[in-house]
Amino acid sequence: MVTKKKPIKTKTKKALPKETKGKETDRRYYESVGRRKQAIARVRLFTCQPFEDEKGKVLVNKKPYDVFFKTFELQEKVISPLKKMKSLNRFEATVKVKGGGILGQAEAIRHGLSRSLVKFNPDFSKKLKKAGFIRRDPRKKERKKPGLKKARRGPQWSKR
């Protein structure tokens, strides 16, 4: 009976700094994940030369953020970390967001942008924490209980 020896696994080397491939070569980025309710946003924050004529370039699912989010309140929510740090025109961001509703997605992007700004510069952490952008909002939809119509709504009571 001949037994085969299993190959010995070796430890892999540490990953190199993240860089984009393809048309945007040699551009470093800071990647992070933001979450809110059921929404998950994967954010890549690119540094760029300050530009004066435009607002910050934030692409959400390959669309500009002001096209993806129709209302002004949601647009402000998305770029609020960049506004807070007064660096709206210093960064470009690409975001892939899925799940949840439109409000949850906007807040997930805000959470992801804040995290990547802290990766870029840890000194930003204090201001963003004070604004409440770093901490993930833990509130979720409550589950439905048996015997009730919704999570807390009981059936309608009738006298007869």
C-alpha positions in Angstrom: 0.0 0.0 0.0 1.5 3.3 -1.2 0.5 6.5 0.5 1.0 9.9 -1.2 2.5 12.7 0.8 0.5 15.9 0.9 2.4 19.0 -0.2 3.4 21.4 2.6 1.6 24.7 2.5 3.8 27.8 2.8 2.7 31.1 4.1 1.9 33.6 1.4 3.5 37.0 1.2 1.7 40.1 2.3 -0.4 41.9 -0.3 1.1 45.0 -2.0 -0.7 48.3 -1.7 -3.9 48.4 -3.7 -3.6 49.9 -7.1 -6.0 50.1 -10.0 -5.4 48.2 -13.2 -6.5 49.1 -16.7 -7.0 52.7 -17.9 -6.3 54.3 -14.5 -2.8 52.9 -13.9 -0.6 53.7 -10.9 -3.4 55.3 -8.9 -3.5 54.4 -5.2 -6.8 54.3 -3.4 -8.2 53.7 0.1 -10.9 51.1 0.2 -13.5 50.5 2.9 -16.9 49.1 3.5 -19.9 51.0 4.8 -23.1 49.5 6.1 -26.5 50.6 7.2 -29.6 48.4 7.6 -29.4 45.9 4.7 -27.3 48.2 2.5 -23.6 47.6 1.8 -21.4 50.1 0.1 -17.8 49.4 -1.1 -16.0 52.7 -1.4 -12.7 53.4 -3.1 -11.3 56.8 -2.4 -8.7 58.2 -4.8 -6.5 61.2 -4.1 -6.2 63.7 -6.9 -5.0 67.3 -7.6 -7.4 69.9 -6.2 -9.8 71.1 -8.9 -11.8 74.3 -8.6 -14.5 74.1 -11.2 -16.3 70.9 -10.0 -17.7 69.5 -6.8 -16.2 66.2 -5.6 -16.4 63.4 -8.1 -18.3 60.6 -6.5 -19.5 57.8 -8.8 -22.2 55.5 -7.4 -22.7 52.3 -9.4 -21.0 54.1 -12.4 -23.3 57.1 -12.2 -22.6 60.5 -10.6 -24.0 60.7 -7.1 -26.4 63.5 -7.9 -28.0 61.4 -10.7 -28.2 58.2 -8.5 -29.7 60.1 -5.5 -32.4 62.4 -6.8 -33.2 64.4 -3.6 -31.0 67.1 -2.2 -31.0 65.6 1.3 -29.6 62.3 0.1 -27.0 64.0 -2.0 -25.9 66.0 1.1 -25.8 62.9 3.2 -23.5 61.2 0.7 -20.9 64.0 0.5 -21.2 65.1 4.1 -17.9 63.5 5.3 -16.0 65.2 2.5 -17.7 68.5 3.4 -16.9 68.1 7.1 -13.2 67.7 6.3 -13.3 70.6 3.8 -11.8 68.3 1.2 -14.6 68.1 -1.3 -12.4 68.8 -4.3 -9.4 66.8 -3.2 -10.8 63.3 -3.7 -12.6 61.2 -6.2 -14.6 58.2 -5.1 -16.1 55.2 -6.8 -18.8 53.3 -4.9 -20.6 50.0 -5.4 -23.7 49.8 -3.4 -26.3 47.1 -3.1 -29.2 46.0 -0.9 -31.5 48.0 1.3 -33.4 51.1 0.4 -32.3 54.4 -1.0 -31.8 56.1 2.4 -29.9 53.1 3.8 -27.6 53.1 0.7 -26.9 56.9 1.2 -26.0 56.3 4.8 -23.9 53.3 4.0 -21.9 55.4 1.5 -21.4 58.1 4.1 -20.1 55.4 6.5 -17.7 54.0 3.9 -16.4 57.4 2.8 -15.7 58.3 6.5 -13.8 55.1 7.0 -11.7 55.6 4.0 -11.0 59.2 4.9 -9.7 57.9 8.3 -7.5 55.4 6.5 -6.1 58.3 4.4 -5.4 60.5 7.4 -6.0 59.2 11.0 -6.2 62.8 12.2 -9.6 63.0 10.5 -11.0 60.5 13.0 -11.8 62.9 15.8 -13.9 65.2 13.7 -15.7 62.4 11.9 -16.4 60.6 15.2 -17.9 63.7 16.8 -20.2 64.0 13.8 -21.2 60.4 14.2 -20.0 59.2 10.8 -17.5 56.6 11.9 -19.8 54.4 14.0 -22.1 52.0 12.2 -25.7 52.7 12.9 -26.9 49.4 14.5 -30.6 49.9 14.1 -32.3 47.3 11.9 -35.9 46.3 11.2 -37.4 44.4 14.1 -38.7 40.9 13.4 -42.3 39.9 13.2 -43.6 38.1 16.3 -46.2 35.2 16.2 -49.7 36.3 16.9 -49.1 39.9 15.8 -49.7 41.6 12.5 -46.2 43.3 12.4 -43.3 43.5 14.9 -45.5 45.1 17.6 -48.9 45.8 16.0 -51.4 43.5 17.5 -54.6 42.3 15.8 -57.6 44.7 16.0 -59.7 44.2 19.1 -63.4 43.9 18.6 -66.0 43.9 21.4 -68.3 41.3 19.7 
